[in-house]
Amino acid sequence: MMLKRKLNNAKPTFTSLLEELETLKHSRRLRQDPYQQDRKQFMGNQNQAKQEFDNEFKEREQKLIKEYRTMMEEALRGVYDPSASVT
């Protein structure tokens, strides 16, 4: 009976300490890296820019391949005259 009363009296103290510990852990996480979100956004923007660059590069590459193929086909048929474009 006496032990139960002592435990019941100690319970609010332990509950209060536990809440304080959780508050400290949360504030420590917030202070730990204030620029984490900024870095995450920056990296996301970099990845998006890289993807856009890669897509544009592929499009231009395909366009050049088509132009080159057309020039080669015309040259093989004798239609393309490279000296005509040098003026």
C-alpha positions in Angstrom: 0.0 0.0 0.0 2.8 2.4 0.9 4.7 1.5 -2.2 1.7 2.2 -4.4 1.2 5.6 -2.8 4.9 6.5 -3.4 4.6 5.4 -7.1 1.4 7.4 -7.5 3.1 10.5 -6.0 6.2 10.0 -8.3 4.1 9.6 -11.5 3.5 13.3 -12.1 7.2 14.0 -11.8 8.1 11.3 -14.3 5.4 12.4 -16.7 6.6 16.0 -16.5 10.2 14.9 -17.1 9.2 12.8 -20.0 7.3 15.7 -21.6 10.3 18.0 -21.1 12.6 15.4 -22.6 10.3 15.2 -25.7 10.3 19.0 -26.0 14.1 19.1 -25.8 14.4 16.4 -28.4 12.1 18.2 -30.8 13.9 21.6 -30.3 17.3 19.9 -30.8 16.1 18.4 -34.1 15.0 21.8 -35.2 18.3 23.5 -34.3 20.4 20.6 -35.6 20.1 21.7 -39.3 18.3 24.9 -40.0 19.2 24.7 -43.7 18.1 21.2 -44.4 14.9 22.2 -46.1 16.7 24.8 -48.2 19.2 22.2 -49.3 16.5 19.8 -50.2 14.7 22.4 -52.3 18.0 23.5 -54.0 18.8 19.9 -54.9 15.3 19.4 -56.2 15.7 22.4 -58.4 19.1 21.2 -59.6 17.7 17.8 -60.5 14.8 19.4 -62.4 17.2 21.7 -64.3 19.4 18.8 -65.1 16.4 16.8 -66.4 15.3 19.7 -68.6 18.8 20.1 -69.9 19.0 16.4 -70.7 15.7 16.5 -72.5 16.7 19.5 -74.6 20.0 17.9 -75.4 18.2 14.7 -76.6 15.8 16.7 -78.7 18.6 18.7 -80.4 20.6 15.5 -80.9 17.7 13.8 -82.6 17.2 16.9 -84.8 20.9 16.9 -85.8 20.7 13.2 -86.6 17.7 13.7 -88.9 19.4 16.6 -90.6 22.6 14.6 -91.1 20.7 11.6 -92.4 18.9 13.8 -94.9 22.1 15.4 -96.1 23.7 12.0 -96.5 20.8 10.6 -98.4 20.8 13.7 -100.7 24.5 13.4 -101.2 24.2 9.7 -102.1 21.5 10.5 -104.6 23.6 13.4 -105.9 21.2 16.1 -104.9 23.2 17.7 -102.1 25.9 20.0 -103.2 28.1 21.0 -100.2 29.8 23.7 -102.2 26.5 25.5 -102.6 26.2 26.2 -98.9 29.7 27.7 -98.7 29.2 31.2 -99.9 
